[in-house]
Amino acid sequence: MTDQYDELLPTTRRALLHRIAVAQAEGRTPSLVAAVVRDGRLVWSGARSMVDGHAPDAGVQYRIGSLTKTFVAVLVLRLRDEGLLDLADPLGRHLPGTPADDATIAQLLAHSAGLAAETPAPWWERTDGALRPAVADLLEDERQQKHPAGRRYHYSNPGYALLGALVERLRGEPWGEVLRREILEPLGMDRTTLLPQHPHAGGFAVHPWADVMLPEPPTDTGLMGPAGQLWSTAADLARWAAFLARGDDKVLSTGTLAEMRQASTGPEGADWTSGYGLGLQLLRHDGRVLHGHTGSMPGFTAGLWVSEADGLAAVVLSNATSNPSSAPIAADLIALTAEHEPRIPEPWRPLTSVDEELLALTGPWYWGAAAHTLRLKADRGLELATLTNSPRSSRFRAEADGSWTGLDNYYAGETLRVVRRADGSVSHLDLGSFVLTREPYGPADAVPGGVDPQGWRAF
């Protein structure tokens, strides 16, 4: 057993080491390596191996399976942000001739295009990609459409292979080269590759009823590569987790990353446990909401989760086909770190400047008889909160034209405007046609439908 870095308390490091040791022993995996990121920095890594004194470090490559999809999604969203495509575009507009021509790019990203989960036989993860030399080979025909597009979540590996082909079509070069230039190099991820590079772990299957192993073939999956081809290290994936938590304008803006982790399919109901955004899985674990992805390929499992609220992320990589499942272990590492070392909030600091007109807008406002408060935040932002636990509380971003745009909850994307009288005084707030006044059911000329002229009275 080994661990590195001394940025966490000894009790925290002991708890993390214990968790991965239990996982390696009970999961019967040849090796397991893990890392924890706090506030964008790698603060701990640890490993456990079947060979005494020979545990891998954070620089050893493992195959990461479907974690590859998170990279492909970022490449696609870069194309969107550059104006080369719209997420509502059908795939056939940019990559015609596939059985998924009518599926939108957003549906492919969110696994809601209704496509088959896998390619036609043989099983793509364990066969040479040369068996499928053309994009049309990834899906047979209309029978690969298992559900009506846009109706439900249905995970599709060929769907992400098509997104990789889309990147190649619009960039004019292999998706792996685009990945290297646009993501890996800017983020300093020089140990993330399409094919394994020394030192790397070998993949194994462990017999379900006996402690014996079988080597798994490290196949090159060809056109299916965007669904799960990549190899990486705990150190490189720590950098990726830091990016998924904070963004990096060299690669993708924080706003687009926030869009990626908004649920596109699921969750359903108040007690949801999982969902899917645009290339990111969503998970509720121990009362916290995580985003990231799981991964598996023959011989390997991987898990990466980010807790935005805690400023934490964790990565777990193992080299056994079935067990242990790395994703729950990564979620546990976040929970353990947060429990032992809860995040210390930044100190409160006053604004460095204030606009008196904006300051005058703060305080109570009423939508009809529903009481709200408006607070002034940094960068001329506003925060509207209800006095009940309502999803209609929202944050707003200031725009150049003097309006504000909702950032979350019910008012996400909606416009907030200040409506003034002829003399320049404030009449009311207009929020997506809702009128907010300074008193419950304020001036009749502001409230749609008017106000009873007798006003508030006892009955």
Backbone hydrogen bonds, N-H to C=O, Kabsch-Sander energy under -0.5 kcal/mol:
donor,donor_aa,acceptor,acceptor_aa,energy
2,T,47,A,-2.0
4,Q,45,S,-2.9
7,E,43,V,-0.9
13,R,9,L,-2.5
14,R,10,P,-2.4
15,A,11,T,-1.9
16,L,12,T,-2.4
17,L,13,R,-2.7
18,H,14,R,-2.4
19,R,15,A,-2.0
20,I,16,L,-2.0
21,A,17,L,-2.2
22,V,18,H,-2.4
23,A,19,R,-2.0
24,Q,20,I,-2.5
25,A,21,A,-2.3
26,E,22,V,-3.0
27,G,23,A,-2.1
28,R,24,Q,-0.6
29,T,24,Q,-1.4
32,L,48,R,-2.2
33,V,317,L,-2.5
34,A,46,G,-2.9
35,A,315,V,-2.2
36,V,44,W,-2.6
37,V,313,A,-3.0
38,R,41,R,-2.8
39,D,311,G,-3.1
41,R,38,R,-1.7
43,V,36,V,-2.3
43,V,41,R,-0.6
44,W,36,V,-1.3
45,S,4,Q,-1.3
46,G,34,A,-2.0
47,A,2,T,-2.3
48,R,32,L,-2.2
50,M,30,P,-2.5
52,D,50,M,-0.6
54,H,51,V,-1.9
60,V,57,D,-1.7
61,Q,199,P,-2.3
62,Y,232,S,-3.0
64,I,230,L,-2.4
65,G,230,L,-0.6
67,L,64,I,-1.9
68,T,65,G,-2.3
69,K,66,S,-1.5
70,T,67,L,-1.1
71,F,67,L,-0.8
71,F,68,T,-0.8
72,V,68,T,-1.8
73,A,69,K,-2.5
74,V,70,T,-1.6
75,L,71,F,-2.0
76,V,72,V,-2.2
77,L,73,A,-2.4
78,R,74,V,-2.0
79,L,75,L,-1.5
80,R,76,V,-1.9
81,D,77,L,-2.7
82,E,78,R,-1.6
83,G,80,R,-1.7
84,L,79,L,-2.4
85,L,79,L,-0.6
89,D,86,D,-2.1
91,L,103,A,-3.3
92,G,101,D,-2.7
93,R,90,P,-1.8
94,H,90,P,-0.5
94,H,91,L,-1.7
95,L,91,L,-2.9
101,D,98,T,-1.3
103,A,100,A,-1.3
105,I,89,D,-2.0
106,A,87,L,-2.6
108,L,104,T,-2.0
109,L,105,I,-2.4
110,A,106,A,-2.0
111,H,107,Q,-0.5
111,H,108,L,-0.8
112,S,107,Q,-2.7
113,A,107,Q,-0.8
116,A,144,Q,-1.5
126,R,123,W,-1.2
127,T,124,W,-1.0
129,G,220,D,-2.8
131,L,128,D,-2.0
132,R,129,G,-2.1
137,D,134,A,-1.8
138,L,135,V,-1.9
139,L,136,A,-0.6
144,Q,141,D,-2.2
145,Q,142,E,-1.7
146,K,114,G,-2.7
146,K,144,Q,-1.0
147,H,114,G,-1.5
150,G,112,S,-3.6
151,R,148,P,-1.7
154,H,111,H,-3.2
157,N,117,A,-2.3
160,Y,156,S,-0.9
160,Y,157,N,-0.7
161,A,157,N,-1.6
162,L,158,P,-2.3
163,L,159,G,-1.4
164,G,160,Y,-2.1
165,A,161,A,-2.0
166,L,162,L,-2.1
167,V,163,L,-2.2
168,E,164,G,-2.1
169,R,165,A,-2.3
170,L,166,L,-2.4
171,R,167,V,-2.3
172,G,168,E,-2.2
173,E,168,E,-0.6
177,E,174,P,-0.6
178,V,174,P,-2.0
179,L,175,W,-2.8
180,R,176,G,-2.1
181,R,177,E,-2.3
182,E,178,V,-2.9
183,I,179,L,-2.1
184,L,179,L,-2.1
185,E,180,R,-2.6
187,L,183,I,-1.9
188,G,184,L,-0.5
188,G,185,E,-1.2
189,M,184,L,-2.9
190,D,188,G,-1.2
192,T,189,M,-1.0
193,T,191,R,-0.6
193,T,231,W,-1.8
201,A,61,Q,-3.0
204,F,299,G,-0.8
204,F,319,N,-0.9
205,A,214,L,-3.1
207,H,212,V,-2.7
210,A,207,H,-0.5
212,V,210,A,-2.0
214,L,205,A,-2.6
216,E,203,G,-2.6
219,T,217,P,-1.7
221,T,219,T,-0.7
224,M,221,T,-1.9
225,G,222,G,-2.1
227,A,224,M,-2.1
228,G,224,M,-0.5
228,G,225,G,-1.8
229,Q,225,G,-2.7
231,W,193,T,-2.8
232,S,62,Y,-2.9
235,A,58,A,-2.6
237,L,233,T,-2.5
238,A,234,A,-1.5
239,R,235,A,-1.4
240,W,236,D,-1.9
241,A,237,L,-2.7
242,A,238,A,-2.1
243,F,239,R,-2.0
244,L,240,W,-2.7
245,A,241,A,-1.4
246,R,242,A,-2.1
247,G,243,F,-3.1
248,D,252,L,-1.8
251,V,248,D,-2.8
252,L,248,D,-2.6
257,L,253,S,-2.0
258,A,254,T,-2.2
259,E,255,G,-1.6
260,M,256,T,-1.9
261,R,257,L,-1.4
262,Q,259,E,-1.2
264,S,276,Y,-3.1
265,T,276,Y,-2.1
272,W,269,G,-1.1
275,G,282,L,-1.9
276,Y,265,T,-1.9
277,G,280,L,-3.4
278,L,260,M,-2.3
279,G,109,L,-1.0
279,G,277,G,-1.0
281,Q,292,G,-3.0
282,L,275,G,-2.7
283,L,290,L,-2.5
284,R,273,T,-2.5
285,H,283,L,-0.6
285,H,288,R,-2.7
288,R,285,H,-1.9
290,L,283,L,-3.7
290,L,288,R,-0.5
291,H,306,V,-1.9
292,G,281,Q,-2.0
293,H,304,L,-2.3
295,G,302,A,-2.2
297,M,300,F,-1.8
300,F,297,M,-3.2
301,T,318,S,-1.7
302,A,295,G,-2.8
303,G,316,V,-2.0
304,L,293,H,-2.2
305,W,314,A,-2.1
306,V,291,H,-2.1
307,S,312,L,-3.3
308,E,306,V,-0.7
311,G,307,S,-1.2
312,L,307,S,-1.6
313,A,37,V,-2.0
314,A,305,W,-2.2
315,V,35,A,-2.4
316,V,303,G,-2.4
317,L,33,V,-2.8
318,S,301,T,-2.3
319,N,31,S,-1.3
321,T,204,F,-1.8
326,S,324,P,-0.7
329,I,325,S,-0.9
330,A,326,S,-2.3
331,A,327,A,-2.2
332,D,328,P,-2.2
333,L,329,I,-2.2
334,I,330,A,-1.6
335,A,331,A,-2.1
336,L,332,D,-2.9
337,T,333,L,-2.2
338,A,334,I,-2.7
339,E,335,A,-2.2
340,H,336,L,-2.5
341,E,337,T,-2.9
356,E,354,V,-0.6
359,L,355,D,-2.6
360,A,356,E,-1.9
361,L,357,E,-0.5
361,L,358,L,-1.2
362,T,358,L,-0.6
362,T,359,L,-1.1
363,G,374,L,-2.5
365,W,372,H,-2.1
366,Y,437,T,-2.8
367,W,370,A,-2.3
368,G,366,Y,-0.9
369,A,367,W,-0.5
370,A,367,W,-2.3
371,A,369,A,-0.6
372,H,365,W,-3.0
373,T,385,A,-2.7
374,L,363,G,-2.3
375,R,383,E,-2.4
377,K,381,G,-3.1
380,R,377,K,-0.7
381,G,378,A,-1.7
382,L,396,F,-1.7
383,E,375,R,-2.0
384,L,394,S,-2.7
385,A,373,T,-2.7
385,A,383,E,-0.6
387,L,371,A,-1.6
390,S,388,T,-2.1
393,S,390,S,-1.2
394,S,384,L,-2.3
396,F,382,L,-3.0
397,R,405,T,-2.8
399,E,403,S,-2.9
402,G,399,E,-1.6
404,W,416,L,-2.0
405,T,397,R,-2.5
406,G,414,E,-2.8
407,L,395,R,-3.1
408,D,395,R,-0.6
410,Y,391,P,-2.0
411,Y,408,D,-0.7
412,A,409,N,-1.8
413,G,406,G,-2.9
414,E,411,Y,-2.3
416,L,404,W,-2.8
417,R,430,D,-2.6
419,V,417,R,-0.6
419,V,428,H,-2.8
420,R,418,V,-0.5
421,R,425,S,-3.1
424,G,421,R,-2.0
427,S,419,V,-2.9
428,H,419,V,-1.5
429,L,436,L,-2.4
430,D,417,R,-2.8
431,L,429,L,-0.6
431,L,434,F,-3.1
432,G,415,T,-1.8
432,G,430,D,-0.6
434,F,431,L,-1.9
436,L,429,L,-2.5
436,L,434,F,-0.5
437,T,366,Y,-2.5
437,T,435,V,-0.5
441,Y,368,G,-1.7
442,G,439,E,-0.7
446,A,443,P,-1.6
447,V,443,P,-1.7
450,G,447,V,-2.5
455,G,452,D,-2.3
